[in-house]
Amino acid sequence: MAEGDEDLPRDAKIVKSLLKSMGVEDYEPRVVHQFLELWYRYVVDVLTDAQVYSEHAGKGSIDCDDVKLAIQSKVNFSFSQPPPREVLLELARSRNKIPLPKTLGGPGIPLPPEEDTLISPNYQLVIPKKQPAQALEEMEEEEEGVAPNSSSQEPRNDQTQQLIPQRVSFPLGPKHPK
């Protein structure tokens, strides 16, 4: 055995020799402890079940038949054998007779609808909309380059205060725009 095996418990030495007999040379030291934990848990479960069977049979102590029955029930419920190869091949043939469904989308990755994504715009803009008469006056003033007189300035101030905002909105949630 390797160096430092003298101070290991007997069960740990057995696990190491089992690993070596299976051809496993390189492993972490934790592997031995994990196997020991699994081993102890299995033994405790089997002996607990054997004790239950013994009490059910009205015996005072556990005997060999109780342990065999506990091991057999553990094997039946914990470890299952795969079905024979012929059965699997027949199941595969029957399943593969059904064609796969056709893809609905085009090439590439199918994406969810835009209203369900987090990258769709979720804000509103308010853009002031000028009245058509005011827009015409401003264009004439710019073309003429003349300052407006005081009499025409008062109605213009009223028109500037009466700007009609135009709303531009984007969907905020999963609802579709009307």
Salt bridges, closest charged atoms under 4 A:
ASP5 OD1 - LYS16 NZ 3.01
ASP11 OD1 - ARG10 NH2 3.67
GLU28 OE1 - ARG30 NH2 2.93
GLU37 OE2 - ARG41 NH2 3.02
ASP45 OD2 - LYS74 NZ 3.48
ASP63 OD2 - LYS59 NZ 3.01
ASP66 OD1 - LYS59 NZ 3.20
GLU90 OE1 - ARG93 NH1 3.06
GLU115 OE2 - HIS176 NE2 3.76
GLU138 OE1 - LYS130 NZ 3.51
GLU138 OE2 - ARG156 NH2 3.59
